[in-house]
Amino acid sequence: MSETETTASITFGNVAFYTTSFLMIFAPIVGYIHQFIKFRKLNTSEGYSSKISLILLISNTLRIFFWFGKKFSIVLIFQSIVMMIMQIVLLIRSLQYKSKKEGYEDFTLTNFWEWPYYSDYFHFLTSFVIFLGILTPVVGYDNTFYFEILGILSATTEASLQIPQIYKNFMFKSANSLSYLLVATWLFGDAFKSGYLIIIESPIQMVLCGVIQVLFDLIIILQVIYYNRQSETKTESELRERSNSIEDPISL
């Protein structure tokens, strides 16, 4: 191979690497941007589970501390930082559009993550980061068992991401307030992420997390299809009843 061909090959490889890395970092937040646009459109955040933000903030914080003992791809650390910023913004927006009947008056553990003020969430997250920041150096950066536990906790927490939304869809018997772009982003993003993690030989915890998330994504898609069909059937039935009542009015 000539020097020119080698240079071209290296350049193409670099472009492919940086493009993939860029997508890994920023593509996952596209659906969340569309979600808070939908908050504004509907003028409510009802139907969206704020526990999603909790799960992503906790799992990504654990992933960052996990990196100090495992030293996996730095791209995943940038992805975590961007996602955490996105979730803080989304959480603020969801609180702004939250109806008063959904809120609580005081900060207590019984209404965990349903607090009325931004400061409550900030205090909890700050305390969690400080706790890990103190615990990690005390345990020691050469403690393999500790970092494996962090990796398992991070992966397990992130794998449960869609569970609150699946539960909320079931309780509301609707998925109308959920951004379809967000669901599509979850599915394609998790599938892409799983393949990426396998290729770069990431820790097994992360790979299993990605596979489990794909399965949960498929469950949410089935919910969206099912509840939308139910809604359409109900609407058609109501229109039919109205039409019949107009055509056959009850004479007194």
Secondary structure, DSSP 8 states (H G I E B T S, - for coil): --HHHHHHHHHHHHHHHHHHHHHHHHGGGHHHHHHHHHHHHHT--TTS-THHHHHHHHHHHHHHHHHHHH---HHHHHHHHHHHHHHHHHHHHHHHT--GGG--SS--STTTT--SSHHHHHHHHHHHHHHHHHHHHHH-TT-HHHHHHHHHHHHHHHHTTTHHHHHHHHHHT--TTS-HHHHHHHHHHHHHHHHHHHHTT--HHHHHHHHHHHHHHHHHHHHHHHHHHHHHHHHHHHHHHHHHHHHS----
